[in-house]
């Protein structure tokens, strides 16, 4: 789907519904707008249910201020208009009140974007605007004072967040990614102090992680490959809906043969990914015209070293990453399912997956099918797509339960004797 070819009203409806369905705004809260090539502003209406908007509900505001539509435009129109006047490079604005970012706005702090690399890349530097009355010219001035510095994301004191970009989906990615970072930060605070990456560490990660592969043109797509492409897309979408992936983060790969595998592409929305978006890798070469995940060389190394592994996931879900950024140990011996699925979770230092993929591969075994790379990601492996996905899901479930258990009492893990009984009963050794 080419999002940018949709009509502005359709784009707004698609993304405001997505924001609402993810619980990142309320029925009456939030507003999105697009400045079209004719100078018209398309914007969500004021006071209308954000969960049931249709394209015919979206207001069109002409350059002279005339409003076309059956409803009044959002009361926040003044700051949308002022942002467009101040920043000619901006064609879309998204404002909403997601709980995690509102929490930061209440303590008047900016979420840390350097806890893992992606928020740093997607959001850039984040500003904060002092409180003013919603819909007022004073609020518009406060926001524009930050936006004119070249910032694209601004937290609004006791209010929410505004994100802008040259198109609405880019604004949404910044919004979703900053909220994701805020969620991780709040969750991590339940465990301890987060370890924040330096700009130099993130620069090293970005520079060393760049991959350029030779290309090939596939001559045939087997029935098995077509099936696996479809299965991958279904699990990628499910991972997104369950909060294991974001629109910009999360990778699956699946083996086709000894020297061939399929992998998630870069820069394709995980919510709407299609089979034709998936990238095939043959003998270290990439399917022509596509860009594979940045972690493609890591996947190749694991497949090369482990013939028993047929699928890999790389993800950054918030509860697991709370352990990853605080360097808090995570123990799988919570319930039998968690231990059976994950056994011992190996932890590796930040950037190991980029600088030393062979070390990651060497750490994987039947006793450690799940690897945590600090301040970056969790890698789960399996003999099938559903097996690798299940391990990722169980890992996040386990991290979630440990964090919540710590809030209500002292955790009692399954004992060594009980672990041995599980090993015998399920033939794990």
N, C-alpha and C positions, 0 to 999 in steps of 0.2 A: 504494500500500500504506500503510495506517495502522499504523505500527509499534507505537504505544501500545495498540492493541486486541489485539495478540498476548498470549498467556499469558506470565507472567514467565519460565517455563522456556524457552519458545520464543524470547523476546527474548534471553536469555542465550546460548543455543546459537547463534543467528544471528550475534551480535556476537563471541563468543569464536572462532568459526570464521573470521570475517572478520579478526580480529586475527592469528590464527595463519597464515592463508593469505597475509597481507601481510608475513609474516616479522617481526612485531612482538612475538612471544613464542615460547617453545619448547613442546615436547610437554607438559612437566610444569610450565611456569611460568605465572604470572598467575592472577587470579581476579576474577570479576565477581559482583555481587549486586544484588538489588532488594528494597526494603522495600515490601510491598504494603499495601493499605488496612486490612487486618486485623491488621497488626503482625507478620506473618510475614516472615522473611528467606529469600529464594530465592538460593542461592549455588552456585558450581561446586564439584565434589567435589575431594578431595585426591588427587593422584598419578594422576589419570586422563587419558589422552591427549586433549589439547585440540583435536586435529585431527579427532576422530571422536565428539565428544559428541552425545548425543541428549537431548531433553527429559526422558526418564525417568531420566537420569543426574543431573539437578540435584537438589540437596538442599533440603529445606524445613525451616527452623528456626522452631519456634513461639516465641511470646513468653516461655514458661516455660523455654526451652532444649531442649525435646524435638526430636530430629532425626528427620525422616521421609524415608526414601530408602534406596537399596541401598548407598550409599557414605558415608564420613565426609565432613563438610564441609571446605572449605579450612582449612589451619592458620592462615590469616590472618583467620579469622572474628572474632577479638577486636577488630581495628581497624575492621572493617566495622561491627560492632555499636556500637562506641564512637562512630564518626562519626555514626551515626543517632541516638544518644542526645544528642549534643552539638548537632547541626544538624537541627532539625525540618523545615527546608525541603529537606533532601536525601532522595531516595528511591532513589538508585542510586549504586553505587561501582564503579569499574574500576581494577584494578591490574595492571600488566604490566611487562615488562623489554625494551622495544625497544632495539636496539643504540645508536642515536644518543643516547637519553636516559640509558641506562646509562653511556655514555661521559662525559656531563656529570656523572653522579652519582659517577663515579670521581675526577674532578678537583674534586668538591664545588662545582660552580657551577650556576647556573640559566641555561638557554638564553635568549638575548635575544629577546623577543617583539616588539620595536619595529623589526625589520628590514624588515618590510612590514606594512601595516595589519591584515590579517585575524587573525593570532595575537593581537594586542593586543585586538581586539574579542571573540574567541571564548574566550580563556583568562583574560584579566584578569591581575591580579598573581599571580605564581607564588612559592610558598614553598619552603623546603628543610628537611627533617627530619633530625636527627642520626641516625647509625647505631645500631641496636639489633638484637638477635637476632630473626629472622623468627618471627612467631607469638606473640611475647612481649607481655605487658601493657605493658612499657616502650616497645616500638615503637608500640603503640597510643597511648600517652600522647604520644610525640613527634609523631605525626601529628596528633592532635587539638589539640595546642598550636598548630599552624599553621592547621588547619581552623577553629578557633573564632575566628580573626581575620577570618573571612568569606571566606577563600581557597577556591577550588574545585579548585586544582591544586597538588600538592606533589611535588617531587623528593625521593627518599629516598636519602641518602648510601649509596654502594656497594650499591645495590639496584635501584631502578627509579623508577616514578612512580605516584601515585594521583590519580585524577580523580573528582569527584563532581558530581551535578546532581540536578534534580528528576525526570529520567527517564534511562534507560540510553543512549538515542541521544545526548542532550546530553552525557553524560559521555564517550561515545566520540568525539564531535566535538572535545571539548577535548583528549582523549588524542591523537588523530590529528593535530590542528593543532599541538600543542606538539612532537610528534615531527617534524613537517614543518619547523617552525622550527629545531629542533635539527639536522636533516639539512642545511638550507641553511647554517646557521652553520658546521658542520664542513666542508662543501664549500667555502664561501667562504674558510675559513682557508688553503686551499691556494693561493689567489690573492693574498690580502692582507688588510688591515684592513677590516672591514665599517663602512659608514656607517649609524649608527643614527638612526632618526627620533625627533624630540621628540614629547612628548605633544601639543604645540600643532599640529604638522604633521598628526598623525593626526586631531586634532579638526577641523581645517580640511577634511581629506579627507572625513571622515564627514559634516560639516555641508553642505558644498558638493555632496557626491555624492548627497544625498537627492533622489529623483525621485518626483513625483506626476503621473500622467497621467489625463486623462479616459478613461472607459471606454465600450466598445461591446459589444453582444451579436452575435456572428457569426450570420448567417442561413444560411450554407452553408459546407461544408468541401469544397473541390475534391479530386479524385482526386490531383492533384499535391501539394496541401498534406498530405494523409494520408500519401503516400509520403515526403515530406520530414520530417515529424514522426518517422516510424519510423527513417529514416536518421540523423537527429540523435541520437535516443536511443541507437542502436547505437554511434555514434562517441563520445558522451558517456561511455557505460559503458566503451568501450575506452580512452578517455583516463584514466578513473579506474584501471582495471586496470593500465595502463602507468605510473602515477605522474605523469602530466601534470596531472591534476586531483586534488583531494581531495573529500571528501564535501560540503564547503561552498564550494569555489572552482572556477572554470573555467566559461567561457561559450562557447556556439556561437550563431551566428545565420546565417540563410539567407534570401535574397531570394525573395519570392513574386511581386511585381510592382513597378512603379515606386515605389509608395507603401506597400508592404506587405511585412513580413518576419516570420519566426519567430525567437524567442530563448529561451534557457534561463531558467527562473524562479529567483527567490531562494528560499533556505531549503528546497530540495528535494534530497534525497540523490542525488548523481550516480551512485551505484552501482545504484540501483533506479529511476531516472527512467523514466517512461512517456510515450507520445505525448500523453495528455490533460493532462500537466503542462506541456507546452510552451506558450509564450505568443505569441499573434499580435498584431502591432502594425499598425494600419491608419491612415494619415494622422495619425500621431502619437498615436493613441488606443490604449489597452490593452484586450485581451480581458477582459471583466468577470469579477471574482472572482479574478483572478490578479495576482501581483506579478512583474514582469520583473526581469531582472538590473539591478543598479545602473548598469551601463555602457550601458544602452539608448540614451541620447541620443548617446553616442559612435558606436554602431553605426548609428543613424539618419543621423548626419552623414556617415559614410563612405559609406553606400549612396546618399545624396543627391548627394554630390560625385563618386562614381565609378561610373558605369553599367556599367563592365567588371567590377566586383567583385560577386560573388554570394554570398560566404560569408566570415565573420569568426570567428576564435577569440581569446579572451582567456584567458591561462593564467599559471601561476606555478611551473613545474617547477624542481626544486632546482638543477640545474646552470646553467641560464640565469639564475636569480635570484642565484646566487653571483656572476656577472658584474655583475648589476644592483645588488647591494648593496655591492660593492667598487668600483664604477665602473671596472672593468677593461674595456678595449676587447675586443671579440670580432670576429674576422676569419673570414669565411665561406670563405676560400681554402684550406681544408684538403684536401678532395678535390673532384673535379669536381661530384659530386652536390650537395654543400653550396653551392658557388658558384652553380650553375645554379638551385637552388631559392630561395636567399635574396638573392643578389647583395650589396648593401650594407645592413647592418643599421643603421638610424638610431636614435640614442639621444636621449631627451628627459628633461628633469628630472622629478622626482617631482611628482605631482599635475597634470601637463599634461593628462592624459586627462580629468580632472574639471573643471579650471578653463578649459582652452582646447582643447576637442575639435576645433575648426576647425584648430588647429595640428597636431594628430596627423593629421587627414585630409589636410592639405596636404603632409605629409611622406611620404605613401604614393605610390608610383609603381611602374612595372614594374621600375625599378632598385632599389627599396626596398619590397618587399611585406611585410617583417617589421620591426616597430618595438619597441624596448625602452624602457619607461618605468622609470626608475631607482627602486629600492625599491618596486616595485609589480607590474609584469606585463610580459608579452610579447604583442603583438598580431600575428596573422598573417592575411593576406587571400588570397583566391583566387577563381577563376572558378567553383568548385564546393565543396561541403562537403569532399570528399576531398582537393581541392587545398589548401585552407586547413589541413586537418588534417595533411597530409603536410608542409607547410612548418613547422608547429609541431613535429612529430616530428623532422624533419631538424635544426631549430634546436637542440633539446635534445640530440640525438645529437652535433651538432657541439660544443656546449659541453662535453659529457661527454668527448669524445675530446681536446679541447684541455687540459682539466684533467689528465687522466691522462697525456697526452704530456709535460706540464711536469714530471711527477714522474720521468720516465725519461731526459730529455735535452732538447736544444735543438730547437725546432720549426722546420722549413723549410716555409714556405708556398709554394703555387703561384706562380710568378713572373708578372710583368706580361705577358711574352711568351706564357706558357702560358695566361694568362687571355684574352688577345686571340685565341689559337687556339680556345679554347672559345667565345668570342663569335661567331666566324666559323662554326665548325662547327654551332652550335646556333641561329644567327640571332638572337642575344640583343640586338643593337643595332637 
